[in-house]
Amino acid sequence: MKIAVVQTNPRFGDVKYNRKRMLELWPDGADLAVFPELCLSGYLFENREEALTLAEEFDGETRAVLTAEARARNCAVVYGFAEKSVDRLFNSAALIEVSGRAHLYRKMHLFYRETEVFERGDLGWPVCDTGQAWLGLMICFDWRFPEAARTLALSGADILVHPSNLVQPYCQAAMITRCLENRVFAVTANRVGFESRSGETLTFTGESQIVAPSGEVLLRLPPEGEHAGVVELDPLEARNKRITALNDLFGDRRPQHYKRLAGERPYRDNVAIVVLDSAGRVLAGERSDRRGCWQLPQGGVDSGETEEHAALREFREEVGELELEIIGSSEGHYAYDFPDWLQGRSIAYDFRGQRQRYFLAVLKNGETDLATLAPSHEFARFEWLDVNALLEQVVHFKRAAYTAAMKELAPQVNARLARDVWKINSN
């Protein structure tokens, strides 16, 4: 497959000239030609209103012109443009296949003042099968986020197609790393020249390039001037993810430990035990690691374990060998998120928080002197607390869940004690 990377110097605001220049620079004999980001309009918009005057719809005039050109040249094309979609505005890239089928990507990571002009992309990461290769679309500043290239690679991309308007000197080297990280090809089509508008000047770095899965730079254009280059490559090289005879790039991944990166950590299933005395007070423990903070005995539900069994087990482990009688439970679960200071530690590494069912219980052998209970790994000491006193002293990130659960349990408690002893404060 022959890939052409084309480096242009667009005139700001002159869409017709820039489109004409694209056609003039488009090399013959390629199977895919890649042009820069916003290569029709220029880059440095003064405001959103100006960008709207230079934007066009996905199925606008440029798509019609380039579809005809792709068919005539028997060459697919990727180009960046300002996309108008009803009253919305995106920094977008289009892929037009030889057949005329078209694909759209809207830039996910906006750079600098782009955030004042465009909306963030909302179409995800497209990977398109052209028949010769699977192409994954990204735009310019997306290179700064390794998740972009990895998502495209995991979705099957052989080649990262990367229209750009680069002003920082790091991307060309970083894309070598992206190729090594994912064993894919990458085509970065950058522009050259500069734009000075409203007292600001941006200089574009050129050096458009094509990189192999091995990290080898197959082609790099000069830092200045309009140029085009063509490289012949085999997309199937990107499908071999072997690093050594014993290592596979994707096979060796540990995605169960990457959930925090993707924001996909679930809530951990958990139970809390509300033990009552005859006065309606609740058995609470002062945390050994956060003195002054009180909470209920609680813990996670093990695989294959019922929630009631987990409640009885956790109580024995955290409080001692006191026999419980379960007399009720909350209907549903109440969740809380772990705070920032817990992130990355212990269970917070894999879970965003906990979802708890609350079990209501009494001691089978009557009330006991809590002073006789030995401290545990979880608690320094135990006391019988009024329910509102417990809610005031529980660690802050659990307070809302505790309060909601106690309000649900109040009718069961009052019915058990045959008097109205639980009146939960809303604050």
FENGISUL-V706243 format. One record per backbone hydrogen bond with DSSP energy under -0.5 kcal/mol. CO is the residue of the C=O (numbers start at 1). NH is the residue of the N-H. E is the energy in kcal/mol with one decimal. If there is no record, write none. Layout:
<<CO,NH,E> <CO,NH,E>>
This chain:
<<1,3,-0.6> <1,233,-2.9> <2,31,-2.8> <2,32,-1.5> <3,231,-2.6> <4,34,-2.4> <5,229,-2.0> <6,8,-0.6> <7,227,-1.3> <8,192,-2.1> <10,12,-0.5> <11,14,-1.8> <13,15,-1.0> <14,18,-2.4> <15,19,-2.4> <16,20,-2.2> <17,21,-2.5> <18,22,-1.9> <19,23,-1.7> <20,24,-1.7> <21,25,-2.1> <22,26,-1.3> <27,30,-0.6> <31,76,-2.5> <32,4,-3.5> <33,78,-2.4> <34,6,-2.6> <36,39,-1.0> <36,80,-1.9> <38,42,-2.0> <41,13,-3.2> <43,45,-2.0> <47,51,-1.8> <48,52,-2.2> <49,53,-1.2> <50,54,-0.8> <51,54,-0.9> <51,55,-0.6> <52,55,-0.6> <56,84,-1.7> <57,60,-2.0> <60,64,-1.6> <61,65,-2.5> <62,66,-2.9> <63,67,-2.1> <64,68,-1.8> <65,69,-1.9> <66,70,-2.6> <67,71,-2.0> <68,72,-2.3> <69,73,-2.4> <70,74,-0.9> <70,75,-2.1> <76,33,-2.3> <77,96,-2.9> <78,35,-2.8> <79,94,-2.5> <80,39,-0.9> <80,40,-0.7> <81,83,-0.7> <81,92,-2.5> <82,56,-2.2> <82,84,-0.5> <83,85,-0.5> <83,90,-2.5> <85,88,-2.3> <88,85,-2.7> <89,119,-2.7> <90,83,-2.9> <90,92,-0.8> <91,107,-3.1> <92,81,-2.6> <93,105,-2.6> <94,79,-1.8> <94,96,-0.5> <95,97,-0.6> <95,103,-2.4> <96,77,-2.2> <97,100,-1.7> <101,97,-3.1> <103,95,-2.3> <105,93,-2.7> <107,121,-2.4> <108,110,-0.7> <111,114,-2.5> <112,115,-1.6> <113,116,-1.6> <113,117,-0.5> <114,117,-1.4> <114,118,-3.1> <124,126,-0.7> <126,137,-1.8> <128,130,-0.8> <128,135,-3.0> <133,130,-2.5> <133,135,-0.6> <134,158,-2.9> <134,159,-1.9> <135,128,-3.0> <135,137,-0.5> <136,161,-3.0> <138,163,-0.7> <139,142,-2.6> <140,143,-2.6> <141,144,-1.8> <142,145,-1.9> <144,146,-0.7> <145,148,-2.2> <145,149,-0.7> <146,150,-2.3> <147,151,-2.6> <148,152,-2.1> <149,153,-2.6> <150,154,-2.8> <151,155,-1.3> <152,157,-2.4> <153,156,-1.7> <158,185,-2.6> <159,136,-2.8> <159,161,-0.7> <160,162,-0.6> <160,187,-3.1> <161,138,-2.1> <162,189,-1.2> <163,140,-2.3> <164,37,-0.7> <166,205,-2.1> <170,174,-2.2> <171,175,-2.8> <172,176,-0.7> <173,176,-0.6> <173,177,-1.2> <174,178,-2.2> <175,179,-2.0> <176,180,-2.2> <177,181,-3.2> <178,182,-1.3> <179,183,-2.0> <179,184,-0.9> <185,160,-3.1> <186,188,-0.5> <186,211,-2.5> <187,162,-3.0> <187,189,-0.7> <188,190,-0.8> <188,209,-1.9> <189,164,-3.0> <191,206,-1.9> <193,204,-2.9> <195,202,-2.7> <197,200,-1.7> <200,197,-2.6> <202,195,-2.3> <208,221,-3.1> <209,188,-2.4> <210,218,-2.0> <210,219,-1.5> <211,186,-1.9> <212,215,-2.1> <216,212,-2.7> <216,218,-0.9> <219,210,-2.2> <222,207,-2.0> <227,7,-3.2> <229,5,-2.4> <231,3,-3.3> <231,233,-0.5> <233,235,-0.6> <234,237,-2.1> <235,238,-1.6> <236,239,-1.6> <237,240,-1.1> <239,241,-0.9> <241,249,-3.6> <244,247,-0.9> <247,243,-2.7> <247,244,-1.2> <248,252,-2.6> <250,253,-1.3> <254,257,-2.4> <255,258,-1.8> <258,261,-1.0> <258,262,-1.3> <259,263,-0.7> <259,264,-2.3> <259,265,-0.5> <260,263,-0.6> <266,352,-1.9> <266,353,-0.7> <268,355,-2.6> <269,301,-1.9> <270,357,-1.7> <271,299,-2.0> <272,274,-0.6> <272,359,-3.0> <273,275,-0.8> <273,297,-0.6> <274,276,-0.5> <274,361,-2.8> <275,283,-2.1> <276,363,-0.5> <277,280,-1.8> <281,277,-1.6> <282,284,-0.6> <282,385,-3.0> <284,383,-2.4> <285,287,-0.6> <285,295,-2.1> <286,380,-3.0> <286,381,-0.7> <290,293,-2.0> <292,294,-0.5> <293,287,-2.8> <295,285,-2.8> <297,273,-2.6> <299,271,-2.6> <300,302,-0.6> <302,305,-2.1> <306,310,-2.3> <307,311,-2.2> <308,312,-2.1> <309,313,-2.6> <310,314,-2.9> <311,315,-1.9> <312,316,-1.9> <313,317,-2.4> <314,318,-2.4> <315,319,-2.7> <315,320,-1.3> <320,322,-2.2> <323,364,-2.6> <325,362,-1.8> <328,360,-2.6> <334,356,-2.7> <336,354,-2.0> <339,342,-1.5> <339,343,-0.7> <340,343,-1.0> <342,345,-2.2> <345,348,-1.8> <346,349,-1.7> <347,350,-0.9> <347,351,-1.6> <348,344,-0.6> <350,266,-0.5> <352,338,-2.7> <353,268,-2.7> <354,336,-2.2> <354,356,-0.5> <355,270,-2.1> <356,334,-2.4> <357,272,-2.2> <357,359,-0.5> <358,330,-2.5> <359,274,-3.5> <360,327,-3.0> <360,328,-1.3> <361,276,-2.6> <362,325,-2.6> <363,366,-1.4> <368,370,-0.9> <369,372,-1.9> <370,373,-1.6> <378,288,-2.5> <379,376,-2.1> <381,286,-2.5> <383,284,-2.8> <383,385,-0.6> <385,282,-3.1> <386,390,-2.3> <387,391,-2.0> <388,392,-1.6> <389,393,-1.3> <390,394,-1.4> <393,294,-1.8> <395,398,-2.0> <395,399,-0.6> <396,399,-0.9> <396,400,-0.5> <398,402,-2.7> <399,403,-2.8> <400,404,-2.3> <401,405,-2.4> <402,406,-2.7> <403,407,-2.1> <404,408,-1.8> <405,409,-2.2> <406,410,-1.4> <409,412,-0.5> <409,413,-2.3> <410,414,-2.9> <411,415,-2.1> <412,416,-2.2> <413,417,-2.3> <414,418,-0.8> <414,419,-1.4> <419,421,-1.6> <421,423,-0.8> <422,424,-0.5>>
